């Protein structure tokens, strides 16, 4: 619980690198609209559990890797 208290002292929590996958249509998506899933690292499972149990909504920010920025700017 001390680790969780320490994490929550800041407004931003770095969860490390995560993987993003396209969701299949049967996961409640709207036909013809794409949905994506962010797979969160298990090393923060205590934080995910608290957020899930309390029903709190969070904002998620994405840091774009430099190599992707360079690729997109050539575009």
C-alpha positions as CSV (number, residue, x, y, z in Angstrom):
1,X,0.0,0.0,0.0
2,X,3.0,2.3,0.6
3,X,3.9,2.0,-3.1
4,X,0.4,3.0,-4.1
5,X,0.5,6.0,-1.8
6,X,3.8,7.1,-3.3
7,X,2.4,6.7,-6.9
8,X,-0.7,8.8,-6.1
9,X,1.4,11.8,-4.8
10,X,1.9,12.7,-8.4
11,X,-0.8,13.5,-10.9
12,X,1.0,11.5,-13.6
13,X,2.0,7.9,-13.3
14,X,4.5,6.5,-15.8
15,X,3.3,3.0,-16.6
16,X,6.2,2.2,-19.0
17,X,5.8,0.9,-22.5
18,X,2.4,-0.6,-23.3
19,X,1.0,-2.4,-26.3
20,X,-2.0,-1.2,-28.3
21,X,-4.2,-3.7,-30.2
22,X,-7.2,-3.4,-32.4
23,X,-10.3,-4.7,-30.6
24,X,-12.5,-7.3,-32.3
25,X,-16.1,-6.1,-33.2
26,X,-17.7,-8.4,-30.7
27,X,-16.3,-6.4,-27.7
28,X,-19.2,-3.9,-27.8
29,X,-17.9,-1.8,-30.7
30,X,-20.1,0.0,-33.2
31,X,-20.1,-1.8,-36.6
32,X,-17.8,0.0,-39.0
33,X,-15.9,1.9,-36.2
34,X,-12.5,0.9,-35.0
35,X,-11.8,0.4,-31.3
36,X,-8.5,-0.2,-29.6
37,X,-7.3,-1.8,-26.4
38,X,-4.4,-0.7,-24.3
39,X,-2.7,-3.6,-22.5
40,X,-1.4,-2.3,-19.2
41,X,1.7,-3.8,-17.5
42,X,1.0,-6.2,-14.7
43,X,3.7,-4.6,-12.5
44,X,1.1,-1.9,-11.6
45,X,-1.8,-4.4,-11.0
46,X,-2.4,-2.9,-7.5
47,X,-3.1,0.5,-9.1
48,X,-5.4,-1.0,-11.8
49,X,-7.3,-2.9,-9.0
50,X,-7.9,0.3,-7.0
51,X,-9.0,2.3,-10.1
52,X,-11.3,-0.5,-11.1
53,X,-12.8,-1.1,-7.6
54,X,-13.4,2.6,-7.1
55,X,-14.8,3.2,-10.6
56,X,-12.7,6.3,-11.0
57,X,-12.1,7.5,-14.6
58,X,-8.6,8.5,-15.6
59,X,-7.0,10.4,-18.4
60,X,-4.5,8.5,-20.5
61,X,-1.7,10.4,-22.3
62,X,0.4,8.9,-25.1
63,X,4.0,9.8,-25.6
64,X,4.9,9.4,-29.3
65,X,8.3,7.7,-29.9
66,X,10.9,9.8,-31.7
67,X,11.2,7.3,-34.5
68,X,7.5,7.5,-35.2
69,X,7.5,11.4,-35.1
70,X,10.3,11.4,-37.6
71,X,8.5,8.9,-39.9
72,X,5.2,11.0,-39.7
73,X,7.0,14.3,-40.4
74,X,8.4,12.9,-43.7
75,X,4.9,12.2,-44.7
